[in-house]
Amino acid sequence: MRIQVSRTGGFAGIARHREVDTSGLPDAPEWEALAASALGTGRSRPATGVPDGFSYRITVGDRTVHCADPELTEAQRTLISRVLKEGA
């Protein structure tokens, strides 16, 4: 499963994009459960956040959802953090 996260906004307006392919990872079931939870609460259209806050686009397979600070769920926050940290 390919999980992609794009982050835009923030004070400097610098965009980041990272992805993780869970195929062959020993913790793939954990990634997939986290992704399913994060997708379940996302919006189909870009979310409106706060000034200088971050907006996110999460894509898993062929499904894309949008979310923004400060209204991230715990699953979204965890998934975003992990993908941006561990992704290529």
Wavefront OBJ file of the C-alpha trace (Angstrom):
o trace
v 0.000 0.000 0.000
v 1.327 3.430 -0.938
v 0.602 6.248 1.531
v 1.291 9.813 0.396
v 1.166 12.999 2.464
v 1.452 16.539 1.130
v 1.723 19.475 3.515
v 1.225 23.093 2.485
v 0.926 26.389 4.306
v 2.651 27.387 7.494
v 4.452 30.630 8.195
v 7.032 30.134 5.426
v 4.617 28.500 2.989
v 7.012 25.659 2.198
v 5.342 22.569 0.722
v 6.479 19.044 1.631
v 5.565 15.750 0.014
v 6.564 12.307 1.229
v 5.350 8.778 0.657
v 5.733 5.375 2.234
v 5.202 2.049 0.493
v 4.190 -0.447 3.160
v 4.807 -3.485 0.932
v 7.269 -5.729 2.712
v 7.430 -3.659 5.901
v 7.200 -5.718 9.082
v 4.752 -3.204 10.576
v 2.588 -2.935 7.423
v -0.644 -3.930 9.247
v -0.090 -1.087 11.726
v 0.455 1.422 8.890
v -2.648 0.171 7.071
v -4.865 0.393 10.163
v -3.612 3.897 10.891
v -4.219 4.955 7.272
v -7.758 3.547 7.311
v -8.531 5.455 10.501
v -7.059 8.705 9.144
v -9.008 8.425 5.889
v -12.270 7.784 7.694
v -12.375 11.277 9.185
v -10.935 13.306 6.299
v -12.793 15.612 3.947
v -13.141 15.176 0.208
v -12.343 18.868 -0.387
v -9.504 20.978 1.023
v -10.141 21.972 4.624
v -9.931 25.531 5.847
v -7.433 25.846 8.633
v -6.100 28.778 10.586
v -3.800 31.540 9.286
v -0.229 30.237 8.982
v -1.439 26.709 9.811
v -0.716 23.621 7.786
v -3.113 21.926 5.384
v -2.648 18.281 4.424
v -3.617 15.961 1.599
v -3.481 12.252 2.457
v -3.661 9.756 -0.408
v -3.870 6.015 0.109
v -4.242 4.045 -3.096
v -6.915 5.843 -5.106
v -8.547 7.653 -2.168
v -7.583 11.197 -1.158
v -8.761 13.203 1.838
v -7.913 16.674 3.122
v -7.448 17.982 6.652
v -5.923 21.007 8.383
v -4.497 22.171 11.692
v -5.776 22.497 14.350
v -8.588 20.045 13.589
v -6.543 16.899 12.964
v -7.668 13.684 14.572
v -5.097 11.721 16.541
v -4.893 9.153 13.717
v -4.325 11.866 11.111
v -1.677 13.574 13.241
v 0.157 10.296 13.855
v 0.021 9.178 10.216
v 1.140 12.567 8.901
v 4.016 12.698 11.356
v 5.199 9.177 10.533
v 4.997 9.605 6.760
v 6.768 12.974 6.792
v 9.458 11.548 9.073
v 9.984 8.128 7.504
v 8.892 8.699 3.918
v 11.035 9.285 0.874
l 1 2 3 4 5 6 7 8 9 10 11 12 13 14 15 16 17 18 19 20 21 22 23 24 25 26 27 28 29 30 31 32 33 34 35 36 37 38 39 40 41 42 43 44 45 46 47 48 49 50 51 52 53 54 55 56 57 58 59 60 61 62 63 64 65 66 67 68 69 70 71 72 73 74 75 76 77 78 79 80 81 82 83 84 85 86 87 88
